[in-house]
Amino acid sequence: MKYTLREARMLRDKTITEISEFLGVTRATYMKWENDSGLIRVSVAKKIADYLDMDIKNIFF
């Protein structure tokens, strides 16, 4: 099953603050990614997938 970035984060019970701090980005930057108004580099997408313990193929970025 595929999840949006927001759905994947919520499924793993993570907050925007937790994941943005892990990634070293501002909350605003992460929120742009969730709202599809920012481009995510592959390396960052991989970090997000690893942090959420999900296969990168199962998340829409």
NUMIDO-272959 format. One line per field, with one value per atom (N, C-alpha, C, O): residue number from 0; residue in one letter; chain; atom name; x, y, z. Coordinates in steps of 0.2 Angstrom, whole numbers, always signed. Last residue first. Example, Ala and Ser with C-alpha at 12.3 -4.5 7.8 and 13.67 -1.06 7.14 Angstrom:
% residues 2
num: (1:1:1:1:0:0:0:0)
residu: (S:S:S:S:A:A:A:A)
chaine: (A:A:A:A:A:A:A:A)
atome: (N:CA:C:O:N:CA:C:O)
X: (+64:+68:+64:+67:+66:+62:+66:+71)
Y: (-11:-5:+0:+6:-28:-22:-16:-17)
Z: (+35:+36:+39:+40:+39:+39:+39:+42)
END
This chain:
% residues 61
num: (60:60:60:60:59:59:59:59:58:58:58:58:57:57:57:57:56:56:56:56:55:55:55:55:54:54:54:54:53:53:53:53:52:52:52:52:51:51:51:51:50:50:50:50:49:49:49:49:48:48:48:48:47:47:47:47:46:46:46:46:45:45:45:45:44:44:44:44:43:43:43:43:42:42:42:42:41:41:41:41:40:40:40:40:39:39:39:39:38:38:38:38:37:37:37:37:36:36:36:36:35:35:35:35:34:34:34:34:33:33:33:33:32:32:32:32:31:31:31:31:30:30:30:30:29:29:29:29:28:28:28:28:27:27:27:27:26:26:26:26:25:25:25:25:24:24:24:24:23:23:23:23:22:22:22:22:21:21:21:21:20:20:20:20:19:19:19:19:18:18:18:18:17:17:17:17:16:16:16:16:15:15:15:15:14:14:14:14:13:13:13:13:12:12:12:12:11:11:11:11:10:10:10:10:9:9:9:9:8:8:8:8:7:7:7:7:6:6:6:6:5:5:5:5:4:4:4:4:3:3:3:3:2:2:2:2:1:1:1:1:0:0:0:0)
residu: (F:F:F:F:F:F:F:F:I:I:I:I:N:N:N:N:K:K:K:K:I:I:I:I:D:D:D:D:M:M:M:M:D:D:D:D:L:L:L:L:Y:Y:Y:Y:D:D:D:D:A:A:A:A:I:I:I:I:K:K:K:K:K:K:K:K:A:A:A:A:V:V:V:V:S:S:S:S:V:V:V:V:R:R:R:R:I:I:I:I:L:L:L:L:G:G:G:G:S:S:S:S:D:D:D:D:N:N:N:N:E:E:E:E:W:W:W:W:K:K:K:K:M:M:M:M:Y:Y:Y:Y:T:T:T:T:A:A:A:A:R:R:R:R:T:T:T:T:V:V:V:V:G:G:G:G:L:L:L:L:F:F:F:F:E:E:E:E:S:S:S:S:I:I:I:I:E:E:E:E:T:T:T:T:I:I:I:I:T:T:T:T:K:K:K:K:D:D:D:D:R:R:R:R:L:L:L:L:M:M:M:M:R:R:R:R:A:A:A:A:E:E:E:E:R:R:R:R:L:L:L:L:T:T:T:T:Y:Y:Y:Y:K:K:K:K:M:M:M:M)
chaine: (A:A:A:A:A:A:A:A:A:A:A:A:A:A:A:A:A:A:A:A:A:A:A:A:A:A:A:A:A:A:A:A:A:A:A:A:A:A:A:A:A:A:A:A:A:A:A:A:A:A:A:A:A:A:A:A:A:A:A:A:A:A:A:A:A:A:A:A:A:A:A:A:A:A:A:A:A:A:A:A:A:A:A:A:A:A:A:A:A:A:A:A:A:A:A:A:A:A:A:A:A:A:A:A:A:A:A:A:A:A:A:A:A:A:A:A:A:A:A:A:A:A:A:A:A:A:A:A:A:A:A:A:A:A:A:A:A:A:A:A:A:A:A:A:A:A:A:A:A:A:A:A:A:A:A:A:A:A:A:A:A:A:A:A:A:A:A:A:A:A:A:A:A:A:A:A:A:A:A:A:A:A:A:A:A:A:A:A:A:A:A:A:A:A:A:A:A:A:A:A:A:A:A:A:A:A:A:A:A:A:A:A:A:A:A:A:A:A:A:A:A:A:A:A:A:A:A:A:A:A:A:A:A:A:A:A:A:A:A:A:A:A:A:A)
atome: (N:CA:C:O:N:CA:C:O:N:CA:C:O:N:CA:C:O:N:CA:C:O:N:CA:C:O:N:CA:C:O:N:CA:C:O:N:CA:C:O:N:CA:C:O:N:CA:C:O:N:CA:C:O:N:CA:C:O:N:CA:C:O:N:CA:C:O:N:CA:C:O:N:CA:C:O:N:CA:C:O:N:CA:C:O:N:CA:C:O:N:CA:C:O:N:CA:C:O:N:CA:C:O:N:CA:C:O:N:CA:C:O:N:CA:C:O:N:CA:C:O:N:CA:C:O:N:CA:C:O:N:CA:C:O:N:CA:C:O:N:CA:C:O:N:CA:C:O:N:CA:C:O:N:CA:C:O:N:CA:C:O:N:CA:C:O:N:CA:C:O:N:CA:C:O:N:CA:C:O:N:CA:C:O:N:CA:C:O:N:CA:C:O:N:CA:C:O:N:CA:C:O:N:CA:C:O:N:CA:C:O:N:CA:C:O:N:CA:C:O:N:CA:C:O:N:CA:C:O:N:CA:C:O:N:CA:C:O:N:CA:C:O:N:CA:C:O:N:CA:C:O:N:CA:C:O:N:CA:C:O:N:CA:C:O:N:CA:C:O:N:CA:C:O)
X: (+31:+35:+33:+36:+23:+22:+26:+24:+30:+28:+28:+33:+34:+28:+25:+20:+47:+43:+35:+31:+54:+54:+48:+45:+47:+51:+49:+44:+50:+45:+50:+55:+54:+54:+49:+46:+55:+48:+48:+43:+68:+66:+59:+58:+68:+72:+69:+68:+61:+58:+62:+58:+69:+63:+60:+57:+81:+81:+74:+73:+75:+78:+78:+77:+73:+67:+69:+65:+86:+81:+75:+73:+90:+94:+90:+90:+82:+81:+85:+82:+74:+80:+79:+76:+59:+63:+68:+67:+51:+54:+59:+63:+35:+43:+46:+42:+22:+24:+32:+35:+16:+18:+20:+19:+14:+9:+11:+7:+26:+20:+14:+10:+35:+36:+29:+27:+31:+30:+31:+27:+34:+27:+26:+21:+48:+45:+38:+35:+49:+52:+48:+46:+44:+41:+43:+39:+52:+46:+42:+39:+69:+64:+57:+56:+80:+76:+71:+69:+85:+89:+86:+90:+79:+81:+86:+89:+75:+79:+82:+88:+66:+73:+77:+83:+56:+60:+67:+72:+51:+54:+58:+64:+46:+51:+55:+61:+37:+43:+49:+54:+27:+31:+38:+43:+28:+26:+30:+35:+23:+28:+25:+20:+16:+15:+20:+23:+16:+21:+21:+26:+5:+5:+10:+9:+10:+5:+4:+3:+19:+21:+16:+18:+10:+16:+18:+20:+2:-1:+5:+4:+12:+8:+5:+6:+16:+21:+17:+20:+4:+6:+12:+12:+7:+5:+7:+13:+2:+6:+3:-3:+4:+0:+4:+10)
Y: (+54:+60:+66:+71:+41:+46:+52:+55:+26:+33:+37:+37:+14:+14:+21:+22:+15:+14:+14:+15:+15:+21:+21:+26:+6:+6:+12:+14:+12:+10:+10:+13:+19:+12:+9:+4:+32:+30:+22:+19:+33:+36:+33:+31:+28:+25:+27:+22:+39:+32:+28:+24:+49:+50:+42:+40:+46:+47:+46:+44:+45:+39:+40:+35:+59:+54:+48:+45:+64:+66:+61:+59:+58:+57:+58:+55:+64:+57:+55:+51:+80:+76:+68:+67:+86:+82:+79:+75:+102:+96:+93:+96:+108:+108:+101:+96:+106:+112:+113:+118:+96:+95:+101:+102:+96:+99:+99:+102:+90:+86:+89:+85:+100:+93:+90:+86:+110:+111:+104:+103:+104:+105:+107:+104:+105:+99:+99:+95:+119:+116:+109:+107:+122:+125:+121:+120:+116:+114:+116:+112:+115:+118:+115:+111:+101:+106:+109:+107:+89:+95:+101:+105:+77:+79:+85:+86:+78:+72:+74:+72:+89:+89:+84:+85:+84:+90:+90:+92:+74:+72:+78:+77:+81:+76:+74:+74:+91:+93:+87:+89:+83:+87:+89:+89:+67:+74:+77:+75:+50:+55:+62:+63:+38:+42:+46:+47:+31:+29:+34:+33:+37:+30:+28:+23:+50:+49:+41:+40:+47:+50:+49:+47:+43:+38:+41:+37:+54:+48:+43:+40:+63:+64:+58:+57:+57:+58:+59:+57:+44:+51:+52:+48:+27:+32:+39:+39:+11:+18:+23:+23:-6:+0:+6:+6)
Z: (-13:-11:-16:-16:-6:-11:-9:-4:-1:+1:-5:-9:-4:-1:+1:+4:-8:-13:-11:-15:+4:+0:-5:-7:+17:+11:+7:+7:+34:+28:+22:+21:+45:+45:+40:+41:+46:+47:+47:+48:+43:+50:+51:+57:+30:+35:+42:+46:+24:+24:+29:+32:+26:+29:+29:+34:+19:+26:+29:+35:+6:+9:+16:+20:+4:+4:+7:+11:+4:+10:+10:+16:-8:-2:+5:+10:-17:-16:-9:-6:-12:-15:-13:-7:-15:-10:-14:-18:-18:-20:-15:-11:-12:-12:-14:-14:-10:-13:-13:-15:-3:-10:-14:-20:+10:+6:-1:-5:+14:+15:+11:+9:+11:+8:+8:+4:+19:+12:+8:+4:+31:+30:+22:+20:+31:+31:+29:+25:+31:+25:+25:+20:+44:+38:+31:+27:+52:+52:+45:+42:+45:+49:+48:+43:+46:+43:+47:+52:+51:+52:+47:+45:+53:+46:+46:+41:+66:+64:+57:+56:+65:+69:+67:+67:+57:+55:+59:+56:+66:+60:+57:+54:+77:+78:+71:+71:+71:+75:+75:+74:+66:+62:+65:+62:+75:+74:+69:+67:+72:+73:+72:+68:+70:+76:+78:+83:+59:+63:+69:+74:+52:+54:+59:+63:+51:+56:+57:+63:+40:+47:+52:+58:+30:+33:+40:+44:+28:+31:+34:+39:+23:+30:+32:+38:+11:+16:+23:+28:+7:+6:+12:+17:+4:+8:+6:+3:-4:-4:+0:+1:+0:+0:+0:+3)
END
